[in-house]
Amino acid sequence: MPQLQSALIQCPYCGENLDILVDTSIDEQDYIEDCQVCCRPIEIYASADNGEIIELWARSDSE
């Protein structure tokens, strides 16, 4: 069962703070999500343990 947790990231392109939802039922995930402001693709990595986010970062897809 998905366990969604809200988290803040910063767009590596425009610098806007973005609120995303992370599925903490997945131990490790790496995916692309478009910025809600500038629409550029952000690579997001998240790892979770026991329903809590333990690592989260966002970077441009070219890094």
PyMOL commands that set and color helices and strands:
alter all, ss='L'
color gray80, all
select strands_A, chain A and resi 4-10+17-23+28-34+41-49+52-60
alter strands_A, ss='S'
color yellow, strands_A
deselect
rebuild
show_as cartoon
